[in-house]
Amino acid sequence: MLGAAFVSRSRGFAMEARKKVALIGCGWYGKSALFRLLQVAPVEVAALCDVDRRMLNEAADMAAARQLSRKRPRTYHDYRELLRNEELDIVHIATPDHWHALTMIAAAQRRADVFVEKPISKDVREGQAMLAAARKYKRVVQVDMERRSTPHLVEIKNRVIGEGKLGKIAYAEICCYYHMRARGNPPDVDPPPYLDWEMWTGPAPMRPYNPLVHPRGWRSFMEYSNGIVGDMAVHMLDMVRWMLDLRWPKRISSSGGILVDKQSKANIPDTQTAVFDFGSIPVVWTHRTWGPPADPEYPWAAFIYGEKGVLKADVHKAEFIPSGKGKRIRTEALYEYDKYPEDRTEKDLERHVASALRRHWQNFLEAVETRGRPAADIEECYISAASCILANLALKLGRTLAWDPVEDRVVNDAEANELLARTYRKPWVHPLPETV
C-alpha cells in the first residue's frame, strides 16, 4: 500500500522526463529526506551508496517499493565508483558530516546538482571549497536547512517581521536543551562484519569502533561532527539570519565544555554558550544536555526580541507576543496526512518536518530548472556553518574571534587561521577553494 501511494502521485509524467537521483549515505535522515522527494517528483532513484552493507540493502528495498518504476537501485560501496559509473542529474548527500565535502565536490565535478545535509562541512576551509566547486561547475546546491521552507515559519516571518510588528529588533536568543548527547562508556569492539569501518572513518582520525558511534551516534564525537553547535545551533542561527536578513557575524565568542557528564565516552560539550555579534543584533546560543529547558514550551528554538514584542519560533510552532495591548499571532506545523497518509506510519519520520522537506525539495527542483539559487543556497549555509565552527574554535582557544568575510579568515589570529582546516587522514586530501 505504501508503494502504491507514492506511485499514484507520479502517474502522468513521461518516463523519459524523470531525473536520475543517487543517495550517498543511506542512514536515517538520508532515507527520510529522499522519500519526501519521491512524494513530490517523478524521479528515478538510480543508485545508492553506503559503507554499511545492511543499511544499504534495506534502503534499496525501500526505494524500490516507493518509486514509480519499482526498480531496485544499483548499490555501491564507494561513492567514487558510483559517480564514475552513473549518469546522474541529482546527488543527495546524507553521510556523516566529516564526509560532506569530498562527496559534494566530487558530485559537482561530475556535473550533478546536489542536495546536501547540514552542516555543509566539518571545517571552514571545506565549506569554502564546496562553495567554490558549486560556483565553478555551475551547480545548484541546496543545503537541507529546511527552516527556510517550513510553512509556519515562512508565514510568521511574513506576518510579523515582514509587517514590522516587532518594531526595532536588537537581540535574539537561540537554544537547545535536548538530552541528545550520547551517555555511557561501553568498551570498544570489533566493527560488525557488514560495516567497512576504514571507509566509514575516511578522512577523520582513526579510532576504534564503538557502538556509540554507528549508527546515528557519531554526532557525539568531535572527530566526525561539530557537536551540538554544529548540529542544532546551525539550524536556529540560519533561521534567525534568514528571518532578519543577516550576513556574517562580526565577532564570535564561546564558553562551556563538558561540565556535567564527565563519564561518557562522548567528547562534545554538554554545556555551551556562544555569542554571534552581528553589530546591531547579538544572537546568543545556549545548549545543555542536562537539566530542564529554560522555556519548557520551546526547548529547541529562537526568541527574537523587538521593542514591540517577542517572536518565539521552533519546528512545531511560532508565536508573536506583543508588548502591552495587541493581537497575538500563532502558527503551527503543517501536517498533510490527507495528501500523504504514509507520513503517519513511516518509521523514524519526523512528521512535523515532512511538509517542510517536501517544499524544500520543490524549491530545489525549481532552481534546477531555472538554474537559479535555491532557498538554502550553499553560500548562505556556508555562512551559518562556518559561524558555528568558529564558535567551537573560540571555545577551544578561549578568546573572541573577529571574522573578515572578504578575506575569509580570522582577523589578526594566525593560530585560529591554522585551525580553519583539519588534518585529513592519509590517503585522503583536504580540498581547498583553489584546487577543486
C-alpha positions in Angstrom: 0.0 0.0 0.0 2.8 2.4 0.8 4.5 2.0 -2.5 1.1 2.4 -4.3 0.6 5.7 -2.6 3.9 7.0 -3.9 3.3 5.7 -7.4 -0.2 7.1 -7.7 1.1 10.7 -7.3 3.6 10.2 -10.0 1.4 9.0 -12.8 1.0 11.1 -15.9 4.7 12.0 -16.1 6.7 10.8 -19.1 9.2 8.1 -18.1 11.9 9.8 -20.1 11.4 13.1 -18.2 12.4 11.6 -14.8 15.6 12.9 -13.3 18.1 10.3 -12.1 19.0 10.6 -8.5 21.6 8.9 -6.3 21.8 8.9 -2.5 25.2 8.7 -0.8 24.7 7.8 2.9 21.6 5.6 3.5 21.0 6.1 7.2 18.0 7.5 9.0 17.8 11.1 7.6 19.0 10.2 4.1 16.1 7.9 3.6 13.6 10.3 5.3 14.6 13.1 3.0 14.8 11.0 -0.1 11.3 9.6 0.4 9.9 13.2 0.6 11.4 13.8 -2.8 9.7 10.7 -4.2 6.4 12.1 -2.9 6.6 15.3 -5.0 8.5 14.4 -8.1 8.7 11.5 -10.6 12.4 11.0 -10.2 14.2 7.7 -10.6 16.4 6.6 -7.7 19.1 5.1 -9.9 21.8 4.3 -7.3 22.6 4.2 -3.6 25.9 4.2 -1.8 26.8 3.2 1.8 29.7 1.5 3.6 27.2 -0.3 5.8 26.0 -3.2 3.7 23.0 -3.9 5.8 21.8 -0.3 5.8 22.4 -0.1 2.0 20.4 -3.2 1.2 17.5 -2.0 3.4 17.5 1.4 1.7 17.5 -0.3 -1.8 14.5 -2.4 -0.9 12.6 0.6 0.5 13.4 2.8 -2.5 12.2 0.1 -4.9 8.9 -0.1 -3.1 8.3 3.6 -3.4 9.4 4.6 -6.9 7.3 4.5 -10.0 9.5 2.0 -11.9 9.7 -0.3 -8.9 13.3 -0.9 -9.9 15.8 -1.6 -7.2 18.5 1.0 -7.3 22.1 -0.2 -8.1 24.2 -0.3 -4.9 27.7 0.8 -4.3 30.2 0.6 -1.5 32.4 3.5 -2.7 31.0 6.9 -3.8 33.8 7.3 -6.3 32.7 4.2 -8.2 29.1 5.4 -8.1 30.0 8.7 -9.6 32.2 7.1 -12.3 29.6 4.6 -13.4 26.3 6.6 -13.2 24.9 9.4 -15.3 23.1 11.4 -12.7 21.1 14.6 -12.5 20.9 14.9 -8.8 23.1 13.6 -5.9 21.7 13.6 -2.4 24.5 13.6 0.2 23.5 12.3 3.7 26.8 11.0 5.0 28.1 11.9 8.4 29.5 15.5 8.4 33.1 14.5 8.0 32.4 13.1 4.6 30.2 16.0 3.2 33.0 18.0 1.5 34.6 15.2 -0.6 31.4 13.7 -1.8 29.7 17.1 -2.6 32.7 18.3 -4.5 33.1 15.1 -6.5 29.4 15.2 -7.4 29.7 18.8 -8.6 32.7 17.8 -10.7 30.5 15.2 -12.4 28.1 18.0 -13.2 25.3 16.8 -10.9 23.2 19.2 -8.9 23.4 18.5 -5.2 21.1 18.3 -2.2 23.4 18.0 0.9 22.5 17.6 4.5 23.6 20.2 7.1 26.0 21.5 8.2 27.8 21.6 4.9 31.2 20.8 6.3 33.4 19.7 9.3 35.7 22.7 9.0 35.7 26.2 7.5 38.1 25.5 4.6 36.0 22.6 3.4 33.0 24.9 3.3 35.0 27.4 1.2 36.0 24.6 -1.2 32.4 23.4 -1.5 31.1 26.9 -2.3 34.0 27.3 -4.9 33.1 24.0 -6.5 29.4 24.8 -6.7 30.2 28.1 -8.5 33.0 26.8 -10.7 30.9 23.9 -12.1 27.7 26.0 -12.1 25.8 23.5 -9.9 22.6 24.1 -7.9 23.4 23.1 -4.4 20.6 23.2 -1.8 21.5 22.5 1.8 18.9 20.8 3.9 18.4 23.8 6.2 14.7 23.4 5.7 13.6 26.1 8.2 13.7 28.4 5.2 11.0 26.2 3.6 8.9 25.5 6.7 5.3 26.7 6.1 4.5 28.0 9.6 7.9 29.8 9.8 7.5 31.4 6.4 4.1 32.6 7.5 5.2 34.0 10.8 8.2 35.7 9.1 5.9 37.4 6.6 3.2 38.4 9.1 5.4 39.6 11.9 8.8 40.6 10.7 7.7 41.5 7.2 5.0 43.8 8.6 7.2 45.4 11.2 5.2 44.2 14.2 8.3 43.7 16.3 9.5 47.2 15.8 13.2 47.7 16.2 14.9 44.4 16.7 18.1 44.4 18.8 18.5 40.9 20.4 17.9 37.2 19.7 18.4 34.1 21.7 18.7 30.6 20.3 18.9 27.4 22.3 18.7 23.6 22.6 18.1 21.8 25.8 17.5 18.3 24.4 19.3 15.5 26.2 20.8 14.3 23.0 24.4 13.7 23.8 25.4 10.1 24.0 25.8 8.7 27.5 27.7 5.8 28.9 31.2 4.4 28.2 30.8 1.0 26.5 34.0 -0.8 25.5 35.5 -0.5 22.0 34.8 -3.7 20.0 35.5 -5.1 16.5 33.2 -3.4 13.9 30.3 -5.6 12.7 31.0 -7.7 9.6 28.6 -5.6 7.4 30.4 -2.3 8.1 33.6 -1.1 6.5 35.0 0.9 9.4 38.1 2.0 7.4 35.9 3.6 4.7 33.4 4.9 7.2 36.2 6.8 9.0 37.6 8.1 5.8 39.5 11.4 6.3 38.7 11.5 10.0 41.2 10.3 12.7 41.1 6.5 13.0 39.8 5.4 16.4 38.5 2.0 17.4 34.9 1.1 16.5 32.4 1.7 19.3 28.7 1.1 19.1 28.0 4.6 20.4 29.3 6.0 17.1 27.5 4.0 14.5 24.7 4.1 13.6 23.4 7.6 14.4 25.7 8.3 17.4 28.6 9.9 15.6 27.3 13.5 16.3 28.5 13.0 19.9 32.2 12.9 18.7 34.1 15.9 17.5 36.1 13.7 15.1 33.0 13.4 12.9 30.9 16.5 13.8 30.9 19.9 15.3 28.9 18.9 18.3 25.5 20.3 19.2 26.5 23.7 18.0 27.1 22.2 14.5 24.0 20.0 14.7 21.4 22.2 16.3 22.6 25.7 16.6 23.3 25.9 12.9 19.6 25.4 12.2 18.4 28.1 14.6 21.2 30.6 13.7 20.4 30.1 10.0 16.7 30.6 10.7 17.4 33.9 12.5 19.8 35.0 9.8 17.1 34.3 7.2 14.3 36.0 9.1 16.4 39.1 9.9 18.4 39.3 6.7 21.7 39.0 8.4 25.0 38.0 6.8 28.2 37.3 8.7 28.7 37.9 12.4 31.5 40.4 13.1 32.7 38.7 16.3 32.1 35.2 17.8 32.9 34.1 21.3 32.0 30.9 23.2 32.4 29.3 26.6 31.5 25.9 28.2 32.7 22.4 27.9 32.0 19.0 29.4 30.8 20.3 32.8 28.4 17.6 34.0 28.6 14.2 32.2 32.3 13.6 32.6 32.0 9.8 32.5 30.6 9.4 28.9 32.8 8.4 26.0 31.2 11.3 24.1 33.7 14.2 23.7 31.4 17.1 22.6 30.5 19.8 25.1 27.4 19.1 27.2 27.2 22.8 28.1 28.0 25.7 25.7 27.1 29.4 25.2 28.1 31.2 22.0 27.6 34.9 21.1 27.3 35.7 17.4 27.7 39.5 17.3 26.2 41.0 14.2 26.8 44.5 15.3 23.4 45.9 15.9 22.0 42.5 16.8 23.7 40.0 19.1 22.5 36.4 18.7 23.2 34.3 21.8 23.2 30.5 21.7 22.9 28.2 24.8 22.8 24.4 25.0 22.7 22.0 27.8 22.3 18.2 27.5 21.2 18.0 31.2 18.6 19.7 33.4 15.4 21.4 32.4 14.9 23.8 29.4 14.7 27.5 30.2 11.2 27.5 28.5 9.6 24.1 28.5 7.4 25.1 25.6 10.4 25.9 23.4 13.3 23.5 24.2 14.9 24.0 20.8 14.0 27.4 19.5 14.7 31.0 18.6 13.5 34.1 20.5 13.6 37.4 18.6 13.1 40.5 20.7 11.9 43.8 19.4 10.7 46.9 21.1 7.1 46.0 20.4 7.2 42.3 21.4 8.9 38.9 21.1 8.7 36.3 18.4 9.1 32.7 19.6 9.7 30.1 16.9 10.5 26.4 16.7 9.9 23.4 14.4 6.5 22.8 15.8 5.0 26.3 16.2 5.7 30.0 16.3 4.0 32.9 18.1 4.2 36.7 18.3 3.6 38.0 21.8 3.1 41.8 21.7 4.2 44.1 24.5 1.1 45.5 26.2 -2.0 45.5 24.2 -2.1 43.9 20.8 -3.1 40.7 19.0 -1.1 37.6 19.4 -0.3 35.6 16.2 0.4 31.9 16.3 1.3 29.5 13.5 1.7 25.7 13.7 3.5 23.0 11.8 1.6 21.8 8.7 0.7 18.1 8.6 -0.6 16.8 5.3 -1.9 13.3 6.1 -4.8 13.7 3.7 -2.3 14.0 0.8 0.4 11.8 2.2 -1.1 9.2 4.5 2.2 7.3 4.6 3.6 10.1 6.8 1.6 8.7 9.7 3.3 5.3 9.7 6.8 5.7 8.2 9.4 4.6 10.7 11.6 7.3 12.2 10.0 10.1 10.2 9.9 13.5 11.9 6.3 14.1 11.0 6.3 17.8 11.8 9.2 18.3 9.3 7.7 16.3 6.3 5.9 19.3 4.8 9.0 21.5 5.0 11.1 18.8 3.4 8.7 18.5 0.5 8.7 22.2 -0.1 12.5 22.3 0.2 12.8 19.7 -2.5 10.3 21.5 -4.7 12.3 24.7 -4.3 15.5 22.9 -5.2 13.9 21.3 -8.3 12.6 24.7 -9.4 16.2 26.1 -9.1 17.5 23.1 -11.1 15.1 24.0 -13.9 15.8 27.8 -13.9 19.5 27.5 -12.9 18.8 30.0 -10.1 19.7 30.0 -6.4 17.6 27.8 -4.1 16.2 29.0 -0.7 19.1 27.4 1.2 21.8 28.0 -1.3 25.3 26.7 -0.3 26.6 30.3 0.2 24.1 31.1 2.9 24.6 27.8 4.6 28.3 28.2 4.4 27.9 31.3 6.4 25.8 29.6 9.0 28.0 26.5 9.3 31.3 28.4 9.4 29.9 30.7 12.1 29.1 27.7 14.2 32.5 26.1 13.6 34.1 29.4 14.6 32.2 29.3 17.8 33.8 25.9 18.6 37.2 27.4 17.7 36.6 30.3 20.0 35.8 27.9 22.8 38.9 25.9 22.1 41.1 28.9 22.0 39.5 30.7 24.9 39.1 34.1 23.0 36.8 36.1 20.8 37.3 35.7 17.1 36.7 38.5 14.6 35.9 37.3 11.1 36.8 39.0 7.8 34.3 37.8 5.2 36.2 39.4 2.3 39.5 37.6 3.1 37.7 34.6 4.5 39.9 34.4 7.6 40.1 35.4 11.2 41.4 38.9 11.8 45.0 39.0 13.2 44.9 35.5 14.6 47.4 33.1 12.9 46.7 30.3 15.3 42.9 30.4 14.6 43.5 30.5 10.9 45.7 27.4 11.1 42.7 25.6 12.6 40.3 26.5 9.8 41.3 23.3 8.1 41.5 20.0 9.9 44.2 17.4 9.2 43.0 14.7 6.9 44.0 11.1 7.4 46.0 9.7 4.5 45.4 9.0 1.7 42.6 11.5 1.7 43.5 15.0 0.7 41.8 18.1 2.2 40.0 20.1 -0.6 40.8 23.8 -0.9 39.0 26.5 -2.9 41.9 26.9 -5.4 42.2 23.1 -6.0 38.6 22.0 -6.6 
